[in-house]
Amino acid sequence: MENEYSRAEKILATLFVIFLLLASINFLRELERIPAEPDYSDYQAKYGLDELLDNQSRLLTLERELFKTYQATEDNLTEAERVYLFKREEYRLAIESGNVTEELRQEYLQAKENYERAYARYLAAKGAYEDVHQQLVELNARIGELSAKTWDEYNLEYQIYRLKVLALKLLFALPIFIISFLLFRKRRNIYTTSLIAYSSLLLIYLILSAIWSTIQMIGLSLFGAGASAAALYYLRKEYFKPGRVYKRRIGQNRCYRCGFPVKDDYLYCPNCGAKLKEKCENCGAMRPLYLEFCPYCGVKVEKMGEES
């Protein structure tokens, strides 16, 4: 009965540690609400970023509309210039030949007037577009500058907030650990052992969560780099083994050593001089080196051929 009771007691002590640890972790998370967490929108309002972003949106819309107008006036100017140049040449030739008519003269003057009017509209549209575009460039630069200041100030306040939260959590966890440690030293039994286990796990959780929240991006980056390096190493080790490379090159009718194209009747590579074939001990045919089976008799090669 004593052993069964001891086993049951251990199970209950383990459950005590688990449930108490879960409750404490939930309480630690609630402590994060006590200090006022900085709000990024407050810093945006401090530097007037909201108003600047509204102006940016308005200017972007206006710029798109003015650009369309600018393109349309440019197309109209091109057409008006084409008609004007044609009428001007037609009028000049009529003057030289002495066949000028009033109708032809009026057509030339009208084309010239249309061209000048289209050119004026083009200059106005171009000027309006370039003016708004310049305003937008300056506004974007201002927003970028203020955004950097906003982020720096917010990030500083956020780090201070995290330190306050960590201090509160330590004020909760450290006394529990110290009391548990003192009780454990004074009297060692299953209850004090459970208490020191609980407080130690709570402190470890607190430290690891603080470290992880600080270096999680670095940790993920290092893990990704390590995993990529391991994958590259594995691929290189498996895919680029000399035996595999040799067989792959032989199957492509290339020299197994340097990769130079070779013909079936070549015994040596004309590029590097490597020996390409050896005599099969079973059928006597000249088989390529580094093949597991002879392609002429199908007998497995006990010893792979070596380079000369």
C-alpha positions in Angstrom: 0.0 0.0 0.0 2.9 2.3 0.8 4.4 1.9 -2.8 1.0 2.5 -4.4 0.5 5.6 -2.2 3.9 6.9 -3.1 3.2 6.4 -6.8 -0.1 8.2 -6.5 1.5 11.0 -4.5 4.1 11.5 -7.2 1.4 11.7 -9.9 -0.4 14.2 -7.9 2.7 16.2 -7.3 3.5 16.2 -11.0 0.0 17.4 -11.7 0.4 20.1 -9.1 3.5 21.4 -10.8 1.9 21.3 -14.3 -1.4 23.1 -13.3 0.4 25.6 -11.1 2.9 26.3 -13.9 0.1 26.9 -16.4 -1.7 29.2 -14.1 1.5 31.2 -13.4 2.3 31.5 -17.1 -1.2 32.8 -17.7 -0.7 35.3 -14.9 2.6 36.4 -16.4 0.8 37.2 -19.6 -1.7 39.2 -17.7 1.1 41.3 -16.2 1.9 42.6 -19.7 -1.3 44.7 -19.5 -0.2 46.6 -16.4 2.3 48.9 -18.0 0.9 51.1 -20.7 2.0 49.6 -24.0 3.1 52.4 -26.4 0.7 52.9 -29.3 2.4 53.6 -32.7 -0.5 55.7 -33.8 0.2 58.2 -31.0 3.6 58.8 -32.3 2.3 59.2 -35.8 -0.1 61.8 -34.6 2.7 63.5 -32.7 4.7 64.1 -35.9 1.6 64.8 -38.0 2.1 61.7 -40.2 -1.7 61.0 -40.5 -2.3 64.3 -42.1 0.8 63.9 -44.4 -0.3 60.5 -45.4 -3.8 61.9 -46.3 -2.1 64.6 -48.4 0.1 61.9 -50.0 -3.0 59.9 -51.0 -4.7 63.0 -52.4 -1.6 64.0 -54.4 -1.2 60.5 -55.8 -4.8 60.6 -57.1 -4.3 64.1 -58.5 -1.0 63.1 -60.1 -2.6 60.2 -61.9 -5.4 62.4 -63.2 -3.0 65.1 -64.3 -0.7 62.5 -66.0 -3.7 61.2 -68.0 -4.5 64.8 -69.1 -0.9 65.5 -69.9 -0.7 62.3 -72.1 -3.9 63.3 -73.8 -2.7 66.9 -74.6 0.6 65.4 -75.8 -1.3 63.1 -78.2 -3.4 66.1 -79.4 -0.3 68.2 -79.9 1.3 65.5 -82.0 -1.8 65.3 -84.3 -2.2 69.1 -84.5 1.5 69.4 -85.4 1.1 66.8 -88.1 -1.9 68.7 -89.6 -0.2 72.0 -89.3 3.1 70.9 -91.0 1.1 69.3 -93.8 -1.0 72.5 -94.4 2.0 74.7 -94.1 3.8 72.7 -96.8 0.7 72.7 -98.9 0.4 76.5 -98.6 4.0 77.1 -99.4 3.9 75.0 -102.5 0.7 76.9 -103.6 2.5 80.2 -103.1 5.5 79.0 -105.2 3.2 77.8 -108.0 1.0 80.8 -107.9 -2.2 78.8 -107.1 -3.0 80.2 -103.7 -6.7 80.3 -102.8 -8.4 82.0 -99.9 -9.8 78.6 -98.8 -6.2 77.1 -98.7 -5.0 80.1 -96.8 -7.8 79.8 -94.2 -7.1 76.1 -93.8 -3.4 76.9 -93.1 -4.2 79.6 -90.7 -6.7 77.4 -88.9 -4.2 74.6 -88.6 -1.6 77.0 -87.3 -4.1 78.3 -84.7 -5.1 74.8 -83.7 -1.4 73.8 -83.3 -0.6 76.9 -81.1 -3.7 76.2 -79.0 -2.8 72.5 -78.6 0.8 73.5 -77.7 -0.4 75.9 -75.0 -2.7 73.3 -73.5 0.2 70.8 -73.6 2.5 73.2 -71.7 -0.2 74.0 -69.1 -0.9 70.3 -68.5 2.8 69.4 -68.4 3.5 72.2 -65.9 0.6 71.2 -63.7 1.7 67.6 -63.7 5.3 68.4 -63.0 4.3 70.7 -60.2 2.2 68.1 -58.4 4.9 65.4 -59.1 7.5 67.6 -57.4 5.2 68.3 -54.5 4.7 64.5 -54.1 8.5 63.8 -54.2 9.1 66.4 -51.5 6.2 65.0 -49.4 7.5 61.5 -49.7 10.9 62.6 -48.5 9.3 64.4 -45.6 7.2 61.4 -44.7 10.2 59.1 -44.9 12.2 61.4 -42.5 9.3 61.7 -40.0 8.6 58.0 -40.2 12.2 57.2 -39.2 11.9 59.6 -36.2 8.5 58.1 -35.3 9.8 54.6 -35.4 13.0 55.4 -33.4 11.0 57.1 -30.7 8.3 54.4 -30.6 10.9 51.6 -30.6 12.7 53.2 -27.6 9.5 53.5 -25.7 8.5 49.9 -26.6 11.9 48.6 -25.3 11.3 50.5 -22.0 7.8 48.9 -21.9 9.3 45.4 -22.3 11.8 46.1 -19.5 9.0 47.1 -17.2 7.0 44.0 -18.0 10.1 41.8 -17.5 10.7 43.6 -14.1 7.1 42.8 -13.0 7.5 39.2 -14.1 10.7 38.9 -12.2 9.1 40.4 -9.1 6.6 37.6 -9.3 8.8 34.7 -10.2 12.0 35.4 -8.1 10.4 35.6 -4.7 8.6 32.3 -5.4 11.9 30.7 -6.4 13.8 32.1 -3.4 11.1 30.9 -0.9 10.9 27.5 -2.7 14.7 27.1 -2.5 14.8 28.0 1.2 12.0 25.6 2.0 13.8 22.9 -0.1 17.0 23.4 1.8 15.3 23.3 5.2 13.2 20.3 4.5 13.3 18.0 1.6 10.2 16.1 0.8 7.9 15.6 -2.2 6.1 18.9 -1.5 9.2 21.1 -1.3 10.6 19.2 -4.3 7.5 19.9 -6.3 7.6 23.5 -5.2 11.2 24.0 -6.3 10.5 22.2 -9.6 7.6 24.5 -10.2 9.5 27.7 -9.4 12.6 26.6 -11.4 10.5 25.8 -14.5 8.7 29.1 -14.1 12.0 31.0 -14.0 13.4 29.1 -16.9 10.2 29.9 -18.9 10.5 33.5 -18.1 14.2 33.7 -19.1 13.7 31.8 -22.3 10.7 33.8 -23.4 12.6 37.1 -22.7 15.6 35.8 -24.8 13.3 34.5 -27.6 11.4 37.7 -27.9 14.7 39.5 -28.2 16.5 37.3 -30.7 13.7 35.5 -32.4 14.5 37.0 -35.8 18.2 36.3 -35.4 17.4 32.8 -34.3 15.1 32.2 -37.2 17.7 33.6 -39.6 20.4 31.4 -38.2 18.2 28.4 -38.3 17.3 29.0 -41.9 20.9 29.5 -42.8 21.9 26.3 -41.0 19.1 24.3 -42.6 20.1 25.6 -46.1 23.8 24.8 -45.5 22.8 21.3 -44.3 20.6 20.8 -47.4 23.4 22.0 -49.7 25.9 19.7 -48.0 23.6 16.7 -48.3 22.9 17.4 -52.0 26.5 17.9 -52.7 27.5 14.8 -50.8 24.8 12.6 -52.5 24.4 14.1 -55.9 28.0 15.0 -56.6 29.7 11.8 -55.4 32.5 10.9 -57.8 30.8 7.6 -58.7 27.5 9.3 -59.5 29.2 12.1 -61.5 31.2 9.5 -63.4 28.2 7.4 -64.3 26.2 10.5 -65.3 28.9 11.7 -67.6 29.4 8.3 -69.1 25.6 8.1 -69.9 26.0 11.5 -71.7 28.9 10.2 -73.8 31.4 12.5 -72.0 34.6 11.9 -70.3 34.0 10.9 -66.7 36.9 12.9 -65.5 36.7 16.3 -67.4 33.3 16.1 -69.1 34.7 16.4 -72.7 32.4 14.8 -75.4 33.7 11.4 -76.5 32.7 8.8 -79.0 31.9 5.1 -78.3 35.1 3.9 -79.9 37.4 6.2 -77.8 39.7 4.3 -75.4 41.2 7.5 -74.0 39.9 11.0 -73.6 41.3 13.4 -76.2 41.1 16.3 -73.8 42.6 15.0 -70.5 44.0 11.6 -71.5 42.0 9.6 -69.0 41.5 5.9 -69.7 37.9 5.4 -70.7 37.5 1.6 -71.2 38.9 -1.6 -69.8 38.6 -5.2 -70.8 35.7 -7.2 -69.2 37.0 -10.2 -67.4 33.9 -12.3 -68.3 33.3 -11.6 -72.0 36.5 -9.8 -73.1 34.7 -6.8 -74.5 36.0 -3.3 -73.9 33.5 -1.8 -71.4 33.4 1.7 -70.1 35.0 2.3 -66.7 32.9 3.0 -63.6 29.9 1.0 -64.6 28.4 -1.5 -62.1 27.5 -4.0 -64.8 29.1 -4.8 -68.1 26.8 -3.5 -70.9 27.8 -6.5 -73.2 27.4 -9.6 -70.9 25.5 -8.1 -67.9 27.9 -9.5 -65.4 28.4 -7.4 -62.3 31.9 -5.8 -62.1 33.4 -6.8 -58.8 36.0 -4.0 -58.8 35.4 -0.7 -60.4 37.9 0.5 -63.0 40.5 3.1 -61.9 42.0 6.0 -63.8 45.3 5.4 -65.5 
